[in-house]
Amino acid sequence: MNELDKLESQIQEDVDKLREQFTNTRDLYREVCALLFFRYGITPTTNKLYRLVRKGSMSVPTEALSNFWKELREKSKTRIEQPDLPDDLGNMAGELMAKIWTKAQFAAHESLTTLRSEMEVKATELLAERDAIASSRDAATLKLQAADDKLLEQSQSLKELEQLLTSSEAQNQALEQQLEQSIRQQEELRRAMDMEVEKLQGSIKEIKDRSQNELSQLKQEINREQSRAVDLETELATARTSYINLQEQNKTETNTLKAQLGDLRERAGELSGKLQLTESSNAQLNADIVAKEEKLKELIVKLASSGKQAKNWSERIQEKKIRRGIRVGKR
């Protein structure tokens, strides 16, 4: 920081201290004039005073500066007219004060001229700003009128939209009623399908139990026939082989039927989550159920046939026993 900057900083600090002591703006400007002139030896000017204090209008520092020079002139005149002051010293002091006064007046006039120029520039800028504001106001007026027209148009559009909304709400209400009715119908259809599926599962379980009972009875008959035909091992082995093959076939078909029944249950479960596809799914499901029932009937027929076949084998074995017994008796 150079000496000039340090001086300006010190002056500003002193002015800030005076600002705390003097709340009246005129008194503050007067004290700042005395500070500059007597402490720092700087001739105060209007611009410098305003730059340091920054309070009030520009007329306040001008008036304060004028009063300062007037008061200084009066005080200097009093000191010069002291009776005990020599004439030559009084003349020298008077000349010195005259020079100081002249310079001060010149500086004040220069400051006033500068201020006047600044004010004229400011006035020109304000006039230009006023014209710009007027132009902006006219443009804003046009925009406001256009906005009013647009608002009127939007109000008309809003009324049309409100009418359309009212009509749309009525349609939505009707659609909601139709949807509720459709949901009730689907719920009734779902309950009916659940009942049908339960009935179907009961029928399938009954058929399965009957098949297992018949198969158990068949095994018991075969066991009895095996205990009775100890002496006919060769023929019985042939019969047992045929029976085992038939049993494996029946077991395979039973397992297939169980798998198909499991698939059928899975499809019946999926049916409850696909109400919108009930018509097509029901037709396919009914066809599958009919096919499975036909297959189950065929299995029952086969089981009955296997029972008959086992019975035939038993009768044949019995006949052979009787024949062998007769032959032994004849011998």
Residue frames relative to the residue before (quaternion, step in Angstrom):
aa qw qx qy qz dx dy dz
M 1.0000 0.0000 0.0000 0.0000 0.00 0.00 0.00
N 0.3524 -0.7500 0.5198 0.2075 3.64 -0.77 1.01
E 0.7262 -0.4490 0.3037 0.4228 3.55 -1.35 0.16
L 0.6440 0.5352 -0.3302 0.4357 3.58 1.00 -0.81
D 0.6578 0.5007 -0.3067 0.4717 3.58 0.99 -0.84
K 0.6278 0.5278 -0.3348 0.4638 3.57 1.04 -0.76
L 0.6498 0.5205 -0.3127 0.4572 3.57 0.99 -0.89
E 0.6552 0.5041 -0.3123 0.4681 3.58 0.93 -0.89
S 0.6505 0.5177 -0.3167 0.4566 3.58 0.99 -0.82
Q 0.6580 0.5043 -0.3079 0.4669 3.59 1.00 -0.83
I 0.6348 0.5222 -0.3271 0.4662 3.57 0.99 -0.83
Q 0.6640 0.5089 -0.3097 0.4518 3.60 0.94 -0.88
E 0.6286 0.5259 -0.3365 0.4638 3.59 1.06 -0.70
D 0.6563 0.4995 -0.3094 0.4733 3.58 0.98 -0.85
V 0.6340 0.5194 -0.3319 0.4670 3.58 1.02 -0.76
D 0.6415 0.5203 -0.3290 0.4577 3.61 0.99 -0.80
K 0.6290 0.5176 -0.3354 0.4733 3.59 1.06 -0.69
L 0.6499 0.4983 -0.3164 0.4787 3.59 1.00 -0.83
R 0.6007 0.5715 -0.3613 0.4267 3.59 1.09 -0.67
E 0.6582 0.4986 -0.3068 0.4734 3.58 1.09 -0.70
Q 0.6925 0.4856 -0.2778 0.4554 3.60 1.09 -0.67
F 0.7864 0.2391 -0.1063 0.5595 3.60 1.01 -0.81
T 0.2069 -0.8008 0.5543 0.0933 3.56 -0.49 1.20
N 0.6109 0.5342 -0.3519 0.4664 3.59 1.18 -0.52
T 0.4903 -0.7049 0.4325 0.2751 3.56 -0.77 1.08
R 0.6610 0.5082 -0.3181 0.4512 3.61 0.90 -0.85
D 0.6555 0.5024 -0.3143 0.4681 3.58 0.95 -0.86
L 0.6324 0.5393 -0.3296 0.4478 3.57 1.05 -0.79
Y 0.6577 0.4935 -0.3148 0.4742 3.59 0.93 -0.86
R 0.6289 0.5369 -0.3390 0.4486 3.61 1.00 -0.78
E 0.6830 0.4831 -0.2894 0.4651 3.59 0.91 -0.90
V 0.6268 0.5239 -0.3390 0.4666 3.58 1.07 -0.67
C 0.6012 0.5450 -0.3544 0.4646 3.61 1.09 -0.71
A 0.6764 0.4845 -0.2894 0.4732 3.57 0.90 -0.93
L 0.6241 0.5478 -0.3408 0.4408 3.59 1.04 -0.76
L 0.6909 0.4799 -0.2847 0.4597 3.56 0.84 -0.97
F 0.7274 0.4660 -0.2593 0.4318 3.56 0.84 -1.02
F 0.7867 0.3616 -0.1877 0.4638 3.58 0.74 -1.05
R 0.7335 0.4164 -0.2642 0.4678 3.65 0.94 -0.79
Y 0.8127 0.2660 -0.1191 0.5046 3.57 0.85 -0.96
G 0.4197 -0.7313 0.4581 0.2814 3.59 1.25 -0.10
I 0.4806 0.6471 -0.4339 0.4024 3.58 1.16 0.63
T 0.4018 -0.7024 0.5314 0.2504 3.57 -0.87 0.95
P 0.3428 -0.7606 0.5059 0.2189 3.64 -0.51 1.05
T 0.0949 -0.7626 0.6377 0.0529 3.54 -1.15 0.73
T 0.6719 -0.5124 0.3491 0.4050 3.53 -1.26 0.40
N 0.6694 0.5024 -0.3065 0.4534 3.59 0.89 -0.94
K 0.6674 0.5053 -0.3083 0.4519 3.57 0.92 -0.92
L 0.6420 0.5232 -0.3236 0.4576 3.56 1.00 -0.83
Y 0.6875 0.4796 -0.2904 0.4614 3.58 0.85 -0.92
R 0.6352 0.5366 -0.3294 0.4473 3.57 1.08 -0.76
L 0.6948 0.4686 -0.2745 0.4714 3.59 1.07 -0.71
V 0.7574 0.3898 -0.2007 0.4840 3.59 0.93 -0.95
R 0.0547 -0.8424 0.5301 0.0794 3.62 0.92 -0.96
K 0.5533 0.5519 -0.4366 0.4456 3.58 0.80 1.03
G 0.8096 0.2518 -0.1959 0.4927 3.56 -1.16 0.67
S 0.6196 -0.5192 0.4249 0.4075 3.54 -1.32 -0.23
M 0.6931 -0.4850 0.3341 0.4156 3.55 -1.31 0.14
S 0.5871 0.5814 -0.3822 0.4137 3.60 1.14 -0.39
V 0.5965 0.5880 -0.3685 0.4033 3.61 1.11 -0.57
P 0.7016 0.4225 -0.3039 0.4867 3.69 0.76 -0.82
T 0.5970 0.5552 -0.3694 0.4460 3.61 1.10 -0.60
E 0.6762 0.4801 -0.2853 0.4805 3.56 0.91 -0.93
A 0.6524 0.5172 -0.3166 0.4545 3.59 0.96 -0.83
L 0.6497 0.5104 -0.3166 0.4659 3.58 1.04 -0.79
S 0.6456 0.5162 -0.3194 0.4634 3.56 0.99 -0.80
N 0.6625 0.4928 -0.3028 0.4761 3.59 0.95 -0.84
F 0.6222 0.5501 -0.3435 0.4385 3.59 1.05 -0.72
W 0.6828 0.4657 -0.2928 0.4809 3.57 0.90 -0.92
K 0.6271 0.5309 -0.3451 0.4537 3.58 1.02 -0.72
E 0.6734 0.4839 -0.2955 0.4745 3.58 0.94 -0.94
L 0.6432 0.5205 -0.3246 0.4582 3.59 1.00 -0.77
R 0.6456 0.5199 -0.3185 0.4599 3.55 1.02 -0.84
E 0.6534 0.5099 -0.3158 0.4619 3.57 0.96 -0.83
K 0.6760 0.4872 -0.3006 0.4640 3.57 0.93 -0.89
S 0.6474 0.5114 -0.3221 0.4643 3.59 1.02 -0.76
K 0.6311 0.5309 -0.3303 0.4591 3.56 1.01 -0.78
T 0.6362 0.5285 -0.3234 0.4597 3.58 1.02 -0.78
R 0.6770 0.4841 -0.3027 0.4644 3.56 0.90 -0.86
I 0.6540 0.5164 -0.3225 0.4492 3.58 0.99 -0.76
E 0.7146 0.4493 -0.2550 0.4716 3.61 1.01 -0.69
Q 0.3317 0.7373 -0.5207 0.2744 3.58 1.16 0.40
P 0.5167 -0.6812 0.4151 0.3108 3.65 -0.82 0.91
D 0.7192 0.4576 -0.2616 0.4527 3.57 1.02 -0.75
L 0.5198 0.6350 -0.4146 0.3933 3.60 1.29 0.09
P 0.4618 -0.6749 0.4908 0.3006 3.66 -0.81 0.90
D 0.6071 -0.5990 0.3870 0.3505 3.55 -1.12 0.66
D 0.6763 0.4911 -0.3160 0.4490 3.56 0.89 -0.90
L 0.6493 0.4990 -0.3209 0.4758 3.57 1.06 -0.74
G 0.6324 0.5209 -0.3344 0.4657 3.58 1.04 -0.70
N 0.6436 0.5163 -0.3261 0.4615 3.56 1.02 -0.82
M 0.6550 0.5113 -0.3128 0.4601 3.56 0.97 -0.91
A 0.6567 0.4968 -0.3137 0.4727 3.57 0.99 -0.85
G 0.6419 0.5237 -0.3326 0.4507 3.57 1.03 -0.77
E 0.6488 0.5039 -0.3239 0.4692 3.57 1.00 -0.82
L 0.6462 0.5254 -0.3221 0.4501 3.55 0.99 -0.90
M 0.6720 0.4818 -0.3016 0.4748 3.57 0.92 -0.85
A 0.6159 0.5418 -0.3520 0.4508 3.56 1.10 -0.68
K 0.6491 0.5082 -0.3175 0.4687 3.56 1.01 -0.86
I 0.6490 0.5127 -0.3166 0.4645 3.54 0.96 -0.95
W 0.6584 0.5137 -0.3073 0.4564 3.56 0.93 -0.89
T 0.6432 0.5232 -0.3249 0.4550 3.57 0.97 -0.85
K 0.6714 0.4883 -0.2979 0.4712 3.54 0.93 -0.95
A 0.6509 0.5156 -0.3228 0.4542 3.54 0.96 -0.81
Q 0.6446 0.5143 -0.3181 0.4678 3.55 1.00 -0.84
F 0.6434 0.5231 -0.3169 0.4605 3.54 1.01 -0.85
A 0.6626 0.5009 -0.3008 0.4685 3.56 0.96 -0.91
A 0.6521 0.5068 -0.3168 0.4665 3.54 1.01 -0.83
H 0.6460 0.5105 -0.3220 0.4673 3.56 1.02 -0.83
E 0.6381 0.5241 -0.3174 0.4663 3.55 1.03 -0.84
S 0.6526 0.5079 -0.3099 0.4692 3.56 0.99 -0.88
L 0.6511 0.5149 -0.3164 0.4593 3.56 1.04 -0.84
T 0.6366 0.5253 -0.3230 0.4632 3.56 1.04 -0.82
T 0.6532 0.5080 -0.3099 0.4683 3.55 0.97 -0.91
L 0.6527 0.5185 -0.3089 0.4579 3.52 1.00 -0.88
R 0.6409 0.5242 -0.3246 0.4573 3.55 1.02 -0.84
S 0.6430 0.5166 -0.3191 0.4668 3.57 1.03 -0.85
E 0.6552 0.5100 -0.3102 0.4630 3.54 0.98 -0.89
M 0.6538 0.5111 -0.3136 0.4615 3.55 1.01 -0.82
E 0.6342 0.5204 -0.3349 0.4635 3.58 1.03 -0.74
V 0.6421 0.5069 -0.3232 0.4757 3.57 1.01 -0.86
K 0.6524 0.5167 -0.3082 0.4608 3.52 1.02 -0.90
A 0.6381 0.5221 -0.3261 0.4625 3.57 1.05 -0.81
T 0.6338 0.5228 -0.3291 0.4654 3.57 1.03 -0.83
E 0.6547 0.5071 -0.3090 0.4677 3.55 0.98 -0.88
L 0.6523 0.5141 -0.3153 0.4591 3.57 1.01 -0.83
L 0.6307 0.5199 -0.3356 0.4683 3.59 1.05 -0.77
A 0.6544 0.4995 -0.3157 0.4718 3.55 0.98 -0.88
E 0.6469 0.5130 -0.3137 0.4690 3.53 1.04 -0.81
R 0.6255 0.5334 -0.3373 0.4588 3.57 1.09 -0.78
D 0.6500 0.5074 -0.3161 0.4693 3.58 0.98 -0.88
A 0.6512 0.5067 -0.3234 0.4632 3.57 1.01 -0.83
I 0.6407 0.5194 -0.3240 0.4635 3.56 1.06 -0.82
A 0.6382 0.5198 -0.3258 0.4650 3.57 1.03 -0.83
S 0.6472 0.5092 -0.3184 0.4694 3.56 1.01 -0.84
S 0.6564 0.5036 -0.3058 0.4713 3.54 1.00 -0.87
R 0.6258 0.5398 -0.3338 0.4535 3.55 1.09 -0.78
D 0.6501 0.5044 -0.3203 0.4694 3.59 0.97 -0.87
A 0.6552 0.5005 -0.3161 0.4694 3.56 0.99 -0.87
A 0.6465 0.5185 -0.3172 0.4609 3.54 1.02 -0.81
T 0.6154 0.5455 -0.3382 0.4575 3.57 1.12 -0.75
L 0.6544 0.5013 -0.3066 0.4759 3.55 0.99 -0.89
K 0.6516 0.5061 -0.3155 0.4688 3.56 0.99 -0.86
L 0.6425 0.5264 -0.3253 0.4519 3.57 1.03 -0.82
Q 0.6439 0.5081 -0.3241 0.4713 3.56 1.01 -0.82
A 0.6518 0.4987 -0.3169 0.4754 3.55 0.99 -0.87
A 0.6371 0.5240 -0.3283 0.4601 3.58 1.05 -0.77
D 0.6258 0.5278 -0.3395 0.4632 3.60 1.08 -0.76
D 0.6453 0.5108 -0.3190 0.4700 3.56 0.99 -0.86
K 0.6689 0.4930 -0.3014 0.4676 3.54 0.96 -0.90
L 0.6265 0.5384 -0.3319 0.4554 3.56 1.07 -0.78
L 0.6347 0.5198 -0.3274 0.4689 3.56 1.02 -0.82
E 0.6545 0.5062 -0.3082 0.4695 3.55 0.99 -0.88
Q 0.6654 0.4965 -0.3022 0.4684 3.58 0.98 -0.85
S 0.6047 0.5477 -0.3565 0.4553 3.58 1.13 -0.64
Q 0.6449 0.5057 -0.3189 0.4762 3.55 1.02 -0.84
S 0.6507 0.5060 -0.3138 0.4713 3.56 1.01 -0.87
L 0.6282 0.5406 -0.3312 0.4509 3.57 1.06 -0.78
K 0.6326 0.5191 -0.3385 0.4645 3.59 0.99 -0.78
E 0.6500 0.5085 -0.3170 0.4673 3.56 0.97 -0.88
L 0.6526 0.5087 -0.3126 0.4664 3.57 1.00 -0.83
E 0.6262 0.5312 -0.3383 0.4597 3.59 1.06 -0.75
Q 0.6395 0.5102 -0.3223 0.4764 3.57 1.01 -0.82
L 0.6559 0.5068 -0.3027 0.4705 3.55 0.99 -0.92
L 0.6380 0.5298 -0.3192 0.4586 3.57 1.06 -0.81
T 0.6340 0.5266 -0.3290 0.4611 3.57 1.01 -0.83
S 0.6608 0.4934 -0.3019 0.4783 3.56 0.97 -0.89
S 0.6555 0.5132 -0.3118 0.4581 3.56 1.00 -0.85
E 0.6342 0.5262 -0.3359 0.4562 3.60 1.02 -0.74
A 0.6320 0.5185 -0.3342 0.4691 3.58 1.04 -0.77
Q 0.6553 0.5005 -0.3106 0.4728 3.57 0.99 -0.86
N 0.6441 0.5225 -0.3211 0.4572 3.56 1.00 -0.82
Q 0.6342 0.5293 -0.3315 0.4558 3.56 1.03 -0.79
A 0.6519 0.5036 -0.3139 0.4721 3.55 1.01 -0.86
L 0.6526 0.5116 -0.3100 0.4650 3.57 1.00 -0.85
E 0.6296 0.5290 -0.3352 0.4597 3.58 1.05 -0.75
Q 0.6361 0.5152 -0.3306 0.4699 3.59 1.02 -0.77
Q 0.6518 0.5014 -0.3150 0.4739 3.56 0.98 -0.87
L 0.6450 0.5234 -0.3233 0.4533 3.56 1.02 -0.82
E 0.6419 0.5153 -0.3251 0.4655 3.60 0.96 -0.83
Q 0.6465 0.5119 -0.3199 0.4666 3.57 0.97 -0.85
S 0.6520 0.5112 -0.3130 0.4643 3.58 1.00 -0.88
I 0.6379 0.5259 -0.3266 0.4580 3.58 1.03 -0.80
R 0.6430 0.5114 -0.3274 0.4666 3.60 0.99 -0.83
Q 0.6506 0.5114 -0.3203 0.4611 3.57 0.97 -0.85
Q 0.6600 0.5026 -0.3085 0.4654 3.57 0.96 -0.85
E 0.6282 0.5297 -0.3340 0.4617 3.57 1.08 -0.75
E 0.6445 0.5068 -0.3174 0.4765 3.59 0.99 -0.84
L 0.6539 0.5084 -0.3111 0.4660 3.57 1.00 -0.87
R 0.6374 0.5292 -0.3288 0.4535 3.57 1.02 -0.78
R 0.6511 0.5071 -0.3186 0.4661 3.59 0.97 -0.87
A 0.6437 0.5154 -0.3227 0.4647 3.56 1.01 -0.83
M 0.6551 0.5017 -0.3142 0.4696 3.57 0.99 -0.83
D 0.6220 0.5321 -0.3465 0.4581 3.59 1.02 -0.73
M 0.6494 0.5071 -0.3221 0.4662 3.58 0.97 -0.82
E 0.6494 0.5126 -0.3209 0.4611 3.58 0.97 -0.85
V 0.6525 0.5121 -0.3175 0.4596 3.56 0.99 -0.87
E 0.6355 0.5223 -0.3310 0.4624 3.59 0.99 -0.80
K 0.6443 0.5120 -0.3222 0.4679 3.56 0.98 -0.86
L 0.6570 0.5150 -0.3072 0.4568 3.53 0.96 -0.92
Q 0.6517 0.5069 -0.3186 0.4657 3.59 0.95 -0.83
G 0.6304 0.5253 -0.3306 0.4662 3.59 1.05 -0.75
S 0.6571 0.5065 -0.3112 0.4635 3.57 0.95 -0.89
I 0.6557 0.5094 -0.3134 0.4608 3.56 0.96 -0.87
K 0.6475 0.5109 -0.3230 0.4640 3.58 0.97 -0.83
E 0.6422 0.5245 -0.3261 0.4541 3.58 1.00 -0.83
I 0.6533 0.5059 -0.3092 0.4708 3.56 0.97 -0.87
K 0.6462 0.5251 -0.3163 0.4546 3.54 0.99 -0.87
D 0.6602 0.5005 -0.3092 0.4668 3.59 0.93 -0.89
R 0.6450 0.5185 -0.3256 0.4573 3.56 0.97 -0.86
S 0.6493 0.5156 -0.3184 0.4595 3.57 0.99 -0.87
Q 0.6593 0.5014 -0.3174 0.4618 3.55 0.96 -0.84
N 0.6357 0.5217 -0.3304 0.4633 3.60 1.02 -0.77
E 0.6698 0.4884 -0.3070 0.4676 3.57 0.89 -0.91
L 0.6461 0.5116 -0.3274 0.4622 3.56 1.01 -0.79
S 0.6362 0.5227 -0.3236 0.4662 3.57 1.04 -0.75
Q 0.6488 0.5050 -0.3174 0.4726 3.56 0.97 -0.83
L 0.6374 0.5326 -0.3276 0.4503 3.54 1.00 -0.82
K 0.6414 0.5165 -0.3220 0.4672 3.57 1.00 -0.80
Q 0.6431 0.5223 -0.3267 0.4548 3.55 0.98 -0.81
E 0.6488 0.5108 -0.3169 0.4666 3.58 0.96 -0.84
I 0.6536 0.5102 -0.3202 0.4583 3.55 0.98 -0.84
N 0.6341 0.5264 -0.3315 0.4593 3.55 1.00 -0.78
R 0.6491 0.5032 -0.3260 0.4682 3.56 0.97 -0.82
E 0.6587 0.5027 -0.3175 0.4611 3.56 0.94 -0.86
Q 0.6372 0.5289 -0.3362 0.4486 3.57 1.04 -0.74
S 0.6625 0.4985 -0.3131 0.4631 3.60 1.05 -0.78
R 0.6772 0.4888 -0.2915 0.4664 3.57 1.13 -0.62
A 0.7577 0.3851 -0.2001 0.4873 3.61 1.11 -0.59
V 0.1176 0.8195 -0.5497 0.1112 3.54 0.88 0.97
D 0.7161 0.4672 -0.2567 0.4506 3.59 0.94 -0.89
L 0.6947 0.4142 -0.2908 0.5112 3.60 1.21 -0.08
E 0.0263 0.8605 -0.5080 0.0276 3.56 0.83 1.01
T 0.6578 0.5292 -0.3340 0.4192 3.59 0.88 -0.86
E 0.7128 0.4303 -0.2628 0.4875 3.54 0.79 -1.03
L 0.6448 0.5249 -0.3279 0.4486 3.52 1.06 -0.80
A 0.6043 0.5495 -0.3570 0.4531 3.60 1.12 -0.71
T 0.6401 0.5150 -0.3207 0.4715 3.55 1.05 -0.85
A 0.6661 0.4987 -0.2993 0.4669 3.54 0.97 -0.91
R 0.6426 0.5229 -0.3255 0.4557 3.57 1.04 -0.85
T 0.6355 0.5314 -0.3313 0.4516 3.57 0.99 -0.82
S 0.6563 0.4983 -0.3132 0.4721 3.54 0.96 -0.88
Y 0.6650 0.5095 -0.3113 0.4486 3.53 0.97 -0.86
I 0.6398 0.5305 -0.3259 0.4506 3.57 1.01 -0.88
N 0.6363 0.5200 -0.3297 0.4646 3.56 1.00 -0.84
L 0.6594 0.4988 -0.3039 0.4734 3.55 0.97 -0.90
Q 0.6431 0.5273 -0.3241 0.4509 3.58 1.04 -0.83
E 0.6463 0.5127 -0.3193 0.4663 3.58 0.99 -0.84
Q 0.6363 0.5187 -0.3275 0.4678 3.54 1.03 -0.80
N 0.6620 0.4970 -0.3078 0.4690 3.53 0.97 -0.90
K 0.6401 0.5272 -0.3268 0.4534 3.58 1.02 -0.80
T 0.6439 0.5193 -0.3192 0.4623 3.55 1.01 -0.86
E 0.6757 0.4798 -0.2971 0.4743 3.54 0.92 -0.91
T 0.6265 0.5330 -0.3404 0.4557 3.59 1.08 -0.73
N 0.6557 0.5006 -0.3107 0.4721 3.59 0.96 -0.87
T 0.6295 0.5280 -0.3308 0.4643 3.56 1.03 -0.80
L 0.6552 0.5090 -0.3054 0.4673 3.52 1.01 -0.90
K 0.6275 0.5286 -0.3404 0.4593 3.59 1.02 -0.78
A 0.6561 0.5069 -0.3133 0.4631 3.58 0.95 -0.90
Q 0.6586 0.5011 -0.3094 0.4685 3.54 1.00 -0.86
L 0.6356 0.5164 -0.3307 0.4691 3.56 1.08 -0.77
G 0.6251 0.5252 -0.3394 0.4672 3.61 1.07 -0.72
D 0.6390 0.5108 -0.3262 0.4737 3.57 1.00 -0.82
L 0.6365 0.5363 -0.3261 0.4482 3.53 1.04 -0.84
R 0.6428 0.5041 -0.3277 0.4747 3.61 1.00 -0.79
E 0.6454 0.5202 -0.3269 0.4538 3.58 0.96 -0.82
R 0.6612 0.4915 -0.3077 0.4760 3.55 0.97 -0.81
A 0.6246 0.5245 -0.3404 0.4680 3.56 1.09 -0.71
G 0.6380 0.5113 -0.3302 0.4717 3.61 1.09 -0.70
E 0.6594 0.5000 -0.3127 0.4663 3.57 0.96 -0.82
L 0.5762 0.6196 -0.3704 0.3833 3.57 1.14 -0.65
S 0.6385 0.5363 -0.3310 0.4417 3.61 1.08 -0.76
G 0.7115 0.4268 -0.2685 0.4894 3.65 1.11 -0.52
K 0.7263 0.3713 -0.2366 0.5278 3.59 1.24 -0.05
L 0.0034 0.8508 -0.5246 0.0300 3.53 0.64 1.16
Q 0.6341 0.5552 -0.3421 0.4155 3.59 1.07 -0.64
L 0.7242 0.3846 -0.2432 0.5182 3.60 1.25 -0.39
T 0.2649 0.8226 -0.4797 0.1516 3.57 1.23 0.39
E 0.6583 0.5382 -0.3431 0.3991 3.63 0.84 -0.88
S 0.7193 0.4270 -0.2610 0.4819 3.57 0.77 -1.06
S 0.6540 0.5203 -0.3181 0.4476 3.59 0.99 -0.87
N 0.6405 0.5354 -0.3262 0.4435 3.60 1.00 -0.82
A 0.6428 0.5230 -0.3321 0.4506 3.56 0.97 -0.85
Q 0.6759 0.4851 -0.2934 0.4709 3.56 0.95 -0.92
L 0.6537 0.5220 -0.3115 0.4507 3.56 1.00 -0.90
N 0.6445 0.5147 -0.3226 0.4644 3.60 0.96 -0.83
A 0.6402 0.5185 -0.3294 0.4613 3.55 1.02 -0.81
D 0.6536 0.5073 -0.3170 0.4636 3.56 1.00 -0.88
I 0.6525 0.5209 -0.3184 0.4489 3.58 0.95 -0.87
V 0.6368 0.5188 -0.3291 0.4658 3.60 0.98 -0.84
A 0.6551 0.5127 -0.3158 0.4564 3.54 0.99 -0.91
K 0.6672 0.4952 -0.3082 0.4633 3.57 0.97 -0.88
E 0.6330 0.5218 -0.3377 0.4616 3.59 1.01 -0.73
E 0.6354 0.5178 -0.3309 0.4676 3.56 1.02 -0.83
K 0.6593 0.5021 -0.3115 0.4649 3.54 1.01 -0.88
L 0.6371 0.5234 -0.3272 0.4617 3.54 1.04 -0.81
K 0.6267 0.5240 -0.3332 0.4708 3.57 1.02 -0.76
E 0.6409 0.5165 -0.3289 0.4629 3.55 0.99 -0.86
L 0.6388 0.5214 -0.3289 0.4603 3.57 1.04 -0.83
I 0.6379 0.5217 -0.3275 0.4622 3.57 1.00 -0.83
V 0.6339 0.5206 -0.3216 0.4730 3.55 1.03 -0.83
K 0.6540 0.5095 -0.3164 0.4611 3.54 0.97 -0.89
L 0.6426 0.5206 -0.3220 0.4608 3.55 1.01 -0.87
A 0.6457 0.5049 -0.3170 0.4770 3.56 1.02 -0.82
S 0.6459 0.5181 -0.3187 0.4613 3.54 1.04 -0.85
S 0.6440 0.5108 -0.3300 0.4641 3.56 1.01 -0.83
G 0.6231 0.5301 -0.3435 0.4612 3.59 1.05 -0.69
K 0.6513 0.5023 -0.3143 0.4741 3.51 0.98 -0.87
Q 0.6467 0.5233 -0.3254 0.4495 3.53 0.99 -0.88
A 0.6460 0.5066 -0.3223 0.4713 3.56 0.98 -0.84
K 0.6341 0.5284 -0.3240 0.4622 3.56 1.05 -0.79
N 0.6359 0.5256 -0.3202 0.4657 3.52 1.05 -0.84
W 0.6333 0.5174 -0.3240 0.4756 3.52 1.02 -0.85
S 0.6492 0.5167 -0.3221 0.4559 3.57 0.93 -0.82
E 0.6539 0.5092 -0.3144 0.4629 3.58 0.97 -0.87
R 0.6516 0.5152 -0.3217 0.4543 3.54 1.01 -0.88
I 0.6443 0.5150 -0.3238 0.4634 3.55 1.00 -0.83
Q 0.6466 0.5220 -0.3217 0.4537 3.57 0.99 -0.84
E 0.6389 0.5281 -0.3219 0.4575 3.54 1.00 -0.87
K 0.6625 0.4996 -0.3138 0.4616 3.53 0.97 -0.88
K 0.6047 0.5413 -0.3571 0.4623 3.58 1.04 -0.67
I 0.6630 0.5105 -0.3051 0.4548 3.56 0.89 -0.97
R 0.6596 0.5092 -0.3097 0.4579 3.53 0.96 -0.95
R 0.6576 0.5016 -0.3146 0.4657 3.54 0.93 -0.85
G 0.6318 0.5282 -0.3382 0.4555 3.57 1.03 -0.79
I 0.6403 0.5247 -0.3243 0.4577 3.59 1.03 -0.85
R 0.6625 0.5082 -0.3111 0.4540 3.54 0.94 -0.91
V 0.6415 0.5144 -0.3258 0.4667 3.56 0.97 -0.74
G 0.6445 0.5276 -0.3160 0.4544 3.56 1.03 -0.80
K 0.6460 0.5220 -0.3257 0.4518 3.53 1.00 -0.81
R 0.6395 0.5166 -0.3293 0.4644 3.53 1.01 -0.73
